[in-house]
Amino acid sequence: MRKGFASAAVLLGAAALVVSAVPAGAAPAGPPPGPGEVAPGQRTATPALVEGVREAAKSTGSAADAARGHLAAKESRYHIGDPGRDLRPVGTVAAGGHETVRLQQKHRGVDVLGGQYVVRMERKGGQRTVTGTSGKYFTGLTTGVEPEVDAALAVERAVDAATDQLLADRLPREDAQPLTGTDRGLVVIPRGAGLLTRHVTVRGTHPVTGVPVLHEVYVDARAGYPVLQYSGIKTFRTPGDGTAARAPESGRTRPGAGRAAAEEPGVKGSGVKYDGKTVELPLAYEESRKAYVMRDHTRMADSTKNTLSTWDARGKDVSDVAGTWPYDILEVGSPTPAFGPDATEAGAVDAHWSAGKVYDYYRERHGRDSLDGRGMAVNSLVGVTQLGQPYVNAFWDGTKMVYGGGDAEYRTLSAGLDVVGHEMTHGVVENSAGLVYAGQSGALNEAVADYFGNAVETDTYGIPMDRPDSGLLGETLCRNKPARECATRDLNDGRTTSKSFLGVSFSVDNGGVHLNSTIFSGALWDLREDLGKTLADRIVYKALTEYLTPLDGFTEGRAAVLAAARSLNATDAQLRTAERAFNAHGIVPGWELAMGMDSDQLLGRVNTDGSASGAGGGWWAAAKSNDDGTEPYSVWAGRADGTGAQKLMSPNDGRYHVHPATDGRTVVWLAVNRRSMDILARPLAGGPVKKLWSGRRGASYLRVEGDVVVFETRPRPAGESVRYVRLSNPTAVKVNDEPGLRTAFPSLAGGRIAYGTIRRDGLTRTYGVETLDLKTGKHTTMGQLGAPARVGQTAITGDHVFWLVPTDDESGLTALRRADLDGTGVTDLSPGEGPDALRASGLVATDEAVTVAASTPDTVYRNETLPKLWQFPADGSRRDRVSCNRGEQARPAMPGGRQVVWVDGTAGYTDLVTRTRPAGRCD
């Protein structure tokens, strides 16, 4: 499958991005020396939290020097051998006699992903006193840091991996432009003894939808296999596939630099917001344009002299503005200081006024000067579109806020003060805790943005906290719907970890950053209602800026908030209130163990990313890493009934062994290293491993039956080709060598290969499905219902050919089509439109049933919207859910009959599981 599923504990974020897959390093026996409360680190000797101490620090030199000196002096507590070498200062925040120093961990000179440690100090009379520390310093790292993969190969592999994840079993457009990658250097991922990777940023446009793409990909620097991948865009609404922004280019001129000197700052103007209220707007008069422009000089006049500006990006596609600056746009202007209806409808009035309110909130409530705390310019772009259509979303791209222009149903998202507060808070988070935007740390990022976005709105409008709708987000955006029907999220939705947490891959909502956020933000919102806004806001802000570090998840978030409350002298009653808020939402240590499942486990914590599973002849095959994810993947096989011992099929030779398939007699798979990608085979009964094929760009959709192995290669984004080899004669043969023909999505059964076809005649594309009878060499074309706009995966049995027909790229709806082997009797088992349509991707079949991985086209993103497994009898008489497990279900395979094997993310990590029959309805 092209859909990359998150690695077990490493990627799904049951507790954080790396959860149990953090460096092994035995914690010291007994409590560490010294006074104060100490929370041990998870599989690291360095404590995760130290509080309640008052220990003198060296006062000479910088705050960073004093912080590192403290860690060195207390080596028996922190187990950081040489802080001066291993910890690089990344920022110091000083306010009111308090200093907070953030230090980035390095291993042998290489940055460690998420390795940050924080030291908190008081400074009085020239003396510094350490009051606490927190964060993650991984003590078990021993990996070498000499790469064997060069930057060019890492970029190639990263681009291929990002392309595969974006396609998710779809074909790229003929005119799709290849993605591009930029090597960012070496990074150690803190798994076990450490995994040396090359960090690559992949940019471009989605090969199907054409929207912007930004993926952060980490490639094993020894074997060349991508081991971690997530999108870098921070949106308000859960984005569709590929809605991502490019990272900002370095060396860009600050927007507004070089403006004509002939301007009059500090002009007061006005405009009408979407709610009909007239508000004051700080402006400037620009002589060269003879216009009043939305440029506020007043707010940072006493610091950096930077401005808060709102820019007219109407006519710009989101791909023109995401992560880069379109230099032909101008600040929104008007011939008079009173802006008219055009500025209102564009969302400019709301964006400019709201950005000022959010700035004021952070300045007045928390003493923070702009998003970075150092007076950075605040820029908002309004009115962007997407491929000529309305863009109903908003995002922070690392330098600015971008707002779509809205549509007939939704106003521009800048019309929500809570939306503006949410996006600007992403900038605050990025410039403080830096919570990685994936898995649980990403959900924590979203939760904090939701909390402060809503805090600004409720405070500005005087909304009582006990009002039923006080926790709604985006409730004012709809033109006609009432608030509760319009809202994107509700901080008072009562969600808990045990009932509501959704384990999903990074290809789905970046690992659940929006799906799971209100579990945590709900606890924070309860805290605000019970403790009052002033104290609660101070606690949450202090936790964010002085305690949290990039890979923290829900459990660490709870600890940070409680520690911040204690440092602010909260009473015992107030601390009990805070604990109760987290307990009520199930955010307690060990909460990940409370997930229930209706399936049987075949292989626990497979801990792999981007590898399909296989099954056939009563056996399964899957790729698995070790428990902490440090080992390259190996292929294992076992009986589908769970009896007998599991068999290691692949050699442990440093290569990544992935995408296995089996027919119950032989297992085939792809082996990846820095030099090549090889298809290997080995009998289940034992014997030597045999190489069948080798290529530079790899293979997918491996299938085996008897002597035949079929697979798809894709040397470029629009260059699919289905080939087959024989175990007895490993010479690759195309299933159809017609000039210009693209073939894809192969399946194999009964001596026949089924595959999708794409024929081109000028600008016309014709999509279809064919079979090849390997015994006779005859090609048979399947009939169609109308003229399909796309073609998806195929599955062939002894009686039928099944295939997926995507009906619309934007809706994602997909018909499940069936034909007899002679191409006649074409019918749809599942429609491509209407209330029963599915968004299907994976497809497997036996003579008795066909199973698809699909989601429902819900308008609200929830559990049922996630990829689930649906099964149809071969006659299509009904459809059932294979499993009622909560969370993502992916990579189905069928060992025979109606039994299904799949990779399940319900528990917050990935298991290979099975059911022998469908569960039926899931209510």
Secondary structure, DSSP 8 states (H G I E B T S, - for coil): --S----HHHHH-SSSSSTT-S------SSS-SSSSEEE--TTSSS-SEEEEEEEEE--SS-HHHHHHHHHHHTHHHH--S-HHHHEEEEEEEEETTEEEEEEEEEETTEEEEEEEEEEEEEEETTEEEEEEEEE---TT-------SS-HHHHHHHHHHHHHHHHHTT----TT----EEEEEEEEEE-STT-EEEEEEEEEEE-TTT--EEEEEEEEETTT--EEEEEE--EESS---TT-------TT---TTTT--S-EEEEEEEEEE-TTS-EEEEEEEEETTTTEEE-EE-STTTTTT---EEEEE-TT-BHHHHTTS--TT-EE-EESSSB--HHHHHTTHHHHHHHHHHHHHHHHHHH---STTSS---EEEEEEEEETTEE---EEE-SS-EEEE---SSB--GGG-HHHHHHHHHHHHHHTTT---SSHHHHHHHHHHHHHHHHHHHHHHHT--TTSTTTTEESTT-BSSS-HHHH-SEETTS---HHHH-----TTTHHHHTTTTHHHHHHHHHHHHHHH-HHHHHHHHHHHHHHT--TT--HHHHHHHHHHHHHHTT--HHHHHHHHHHHHHTT-STTGGGG---SSEEEES----SS---EEETTEEEEEE--TTS-S--EEEEEETTS-S--EE-S--SSSEEEEEEE-SSEEEEEEE-SS-EEEEEEETT----EEEEEESS-EEEEEEETTEEEEEE-SSTT--EEEEEETTEEEEEES---TT-EEEEEEEETTEEEEEEEEEETTEEEEEEEEEETTT--EEE---SS--S----EEE-SSEEEEEEE--TTT--EEEEEEETTS-S-EEEE-SSSTT-BEEEEEEE-SSEEEEEEE---SS-SGGGS-EEEEEETT----EES---SS-EEEEEEEETTEEEEEE-TTSS-EEEEESS--B---
